[in-house]
Amino acid sequence: MRKRGWIVWMFGVLAAPFGAVAAPENLGAALRFHASFDEALTVDYSKGVQAFRQFATRAERSAGGAPATLSATTRIESKAGRYGGALALTSSSPVKLFVPSAGILDGGADEFSGTVSVWLRTTPDEDIGPYFCDPVMFISDDYKKGMMFIEWSKDHSPKRFRYVIWPDTPRWNPQDKPWETIPDEERPMVQLDHRPFSREKWVHVAFTYDRINAGEKGRGALYLDGVKVGTIEGWDLTMAWNPANLIIAVGWSYGGLLDDLAIFNRALSAKEIAQLHRLPNGVKSLHESLARSTSTVASP
């Protein structure tokens, strides 16, 4: 099968429909994780671990990290978010935030699907240093066993924004060529040739992953501000993760504001992602709606 990483949006975002949007129950039922960053570096809702952790060295990572703490380079700005507060990060910080994936991702399953949603506010060429920058990434103990991430490139000017589903390396890069030496069309990614990001505005980023570990049946898609901009398909998207070491990395080498991070347990449809983008109060309305429904059912 021909391998593809399509880019379907090159020149701008078509406006999604306007109007207030109620919290759809089907979205709430699929929610696995949410961090609003409204007032603290805490997890608002999770089917797994309820707290962020951090490390600064390989030894600390191997030991499971430590409880995450705020600092000069990891801050909560209470009124700066897309909804309420936001996580403010400095690109040069050696501290890496993460959440253990157990209960949130099904990375060890025969096949699994999901969606990540996050709001970003940054001017990448000014706010992000000369590093590979990963606002959100799934990674185990060895990157060659597979990764899934959104990133800004390290050495390009302007920096390139990408969504990458990197399977077990021998399945797609048997010669183990360095990442940036491989032609774009030979990498399992969506790469944007325009620059929609700025510290002057919020951009909603969502990416789906569908039937991962099911060989060439797997696929992924990238959305910006509720509109699909590209897909990854035609690759053997099988990971070789050790589920016990699989983590959700947040804001690695990122400089700027990050808000309303959420993970769902299925690949949302284009319509659902447009709904997610338009939620007037963000993802917290989904689990608040679930809590009200649960309370109503439990009442005598």
N, C-alpha and C positions, 0 to 999 in steps of 0.2 A: 504493500500500500504506500502511496506517495505521502511523505511526511509533510505536514503543513503547520505553519504558524501564521495565521492570517491577521492582517490589520485591516479593519473595515471602516475605520474612522480616521481621517487624516487632517482635516481642516477645521475641526471644531465640534462642539457638542450641540446637537439639536435639543431644544428645551423640552424637558419632560412635561407632561400635563400638570397644570397648576391645581390648587385646591386642597382643602384639608383632607387628611387621610386618617381613617380610624386604624387602630392597631389590628391587623389581620390575625385571626386566631391560628391559622395554619402556620404563620411565621413564628408565632410564640411557641407552638408545639415543637418546632424544629430547633429552637435555640438551645445551645449547649454552653455558651460562655458570653459574658458581657462585662466590660469595664467602662464606666462612664467618665472617670477621672474628674468628677464634679468637685469633690472636696478633698480627696486623698488618693494615694497610690494603693487602691484596694480593688477587689473584685466584687462587682455588684451581684452577679448571678453566675453560677457554675454548676455543671453536673459532675465536676471533678474537684481539683484543688481550688481552695477558696482564697489564695493569696499569691502575689507576685514574689519571685525570688530573684537573686542577682549573683553575679560572679565577676571577677576581674582577671582571673588567671585560669589556666587549664586545670591546675590542681583543685581550685575552688569549684570549677565546673564538674570535675570528676567526683568531688565530694558531695555534690547535690546543691551547691550554692548556699546562700544565706538569705534570711528574710530581706526583702527589698526595703530600702530607706531613701528618703529624700535628701538632696544635696544641692550644691550650687549648679550642678550639671543635670540634675534630675529633679524637676520642680512641678508643682501643681499650680497653675494660674487659674484662680477660681472663677474669673469672669471672662476668660479669653476663649472659651470653647465654642464649638458649633452649637452645643447644648450645654449651658452651664460652664463648668471648668474644663481644663484641658491639660494634658501632659506636655510639658515643655522640656525638650532635650537638647543637649549640646553635642555636636557631632564628634568632637575629639575625646569625649569621655571614655575611659577604659572599662567602665561598668556596663555590663550586659544584663538587661532585664529579661526574664523568661517566666513561663508558667509550665509546670509539668503537664503532659498531654493526657494522662490517664483520665478516663471519663469524659473527655472533650473530643478527642480524635480517636478514630478506630483504625489507626495506622497498621496494626498487625492483622487486620481482617483479610479474607480472601479478596474482597473488593470493598471499597468504601468511597463515600462521596461527602461533599460539604461545600460551604460557602464562608468566606471571610468578608467582613464589612468594616471599613475604617474611614475616618475623615482625616485629611492631611492639609497642613498649611505651611508651606515652605517655599523659598526661592532656591532651588537646589544648587545652582552654580555659585551662590554666595553663602548659603547656610550649611552646606554639606562639604566636608573636607575631602581630601584625595584618598577616599576609601570606597570600597563596595559598601553601599548603604542599604540595609534591609529593614524597612519599617515593620514588616511581618514576615516570619519565616518558620517553617516546620523543618527540623533537622534532628538527626540522631547523633550517635557518638562519632560517626565518620561521614563526612559530606559525600564521599564517593558512593555511599550506600543509598543516596537519594536525598533530595531536598525539594521543597516547594516554597517559593518566595516571590515577593515584589521587591524590586531593587532599582536604585540608580547606579549607573556604571561608575567606574573609578576614574578612568583616564580621559574620557571623551570631553570635548568642549563644543557644544553644550552637553551636559550629562544626559544619558539616555535612560528613559524609564521602561521597565520590563516586568512582565509576569513570566515566571519560569517554573515549569514542572520538570525537575531533573531526576530521571529515574536512576535505578542502580546503574552505575557508570558503564560496566561492560555491555549493557543492553543497547546503548546509544552511542558510546564513544569508546569502542574497544581498544583504540590506540592511546587512550588517555591523553588526548591533546589538551593543551592549556585552553581554558574557556574562551578567552578573547581572540585566540588565533583561529577559531572555528568560524566559517562563514555563517552569517545570520540565518540563512535558510536551512542550515544543518544543525540548528540548535532548537530544542523544544521550548519555544518562548513566543510571546507577543512583545514586540518592541515598538515604541511610539516614535514617530518622526516629527513630532511637534511638542510644544512645551506648554501644557495647560496649567502648570503649577506656579503659585506665587504666594509670598507671605501676605499678600493683600486680600486673599480670598481662600475659602475652604473648597476643597475638591473631595468628592466622595469616591472612594475606590472600593470596588467589590470584585472578588475573583471566585470562580467556581471550580471545583474539581469533581469529576464524575466517573465512577467505576475505576478508580485507581487500583492497581494490582490485578486488573483483569486483562492484561496484555494490551493489544491495539484497540480494544473497546473503550479504553480510557480516553477522556478528553477534558479540556478546561476552557474557560472563557474569562476575559477581563472586561469590566465595565467601569466607565468613568461618568460620574453624575447621572447614573441611571441608564446609560446608553452603552450597548455592547460595542467594544472597539476592536476585538480580535479574539481568535480561538486557537487552541492547541489541539491537534488531532492527528491521527495516523501514526502515532508512536507507541511503542511498548512502554506504557507508563507503570511499570512494576517497580516497587521499592524493595530494598533489602534492609529495612529498618529493624533495629532492636527496639521493640515498643517500650521496654523499661527505660530506655534512654532518650526517647523521643520528647522533644520540648517544643514549645511555642515561643519563639524569640520575638521580642517587641522592641522596636526602635533602635536596632543595632547600627551604630554610626550615623544615626539620623539627627539632623539639626532642624528644629522647628517645633510646631505644635502638632499633636496627635490626639484624636478624640473619638469616643464612642466605638471602641473596638468590640466586635461581636463575631462569634463563630456559630454556624448552623450545621446540622447533621445531614444535610442533603444539598444537592446542587439546586439552588433556587432558580425559578424560571425568570426570563427577562421581565415579565410583568411583575413578579414578586420583587425583583431588585429595584424596579422603578418605584414600587410602593415603599420599599425600605428607604430609598433615597428621599422620599417626600414625607416621611414620618415627622409630624410637627414637633414632637418632643423626644425624638430619637428612640433607640432600642429599649430604653428602660420602660417605655409604654408597653412593650411586648410582655415582659415578665411581670409587670404590675398587673396587666390584664389577666395573665395566667393565675396570679395569686388571688385576684378577686374571684375568678371562676372557681378555683379550688375552694375558697372560703364559702362561696355560695353553695357548692355541692355538699360541703361538709356540714352546713347548717341544718339543724333539725327542721 
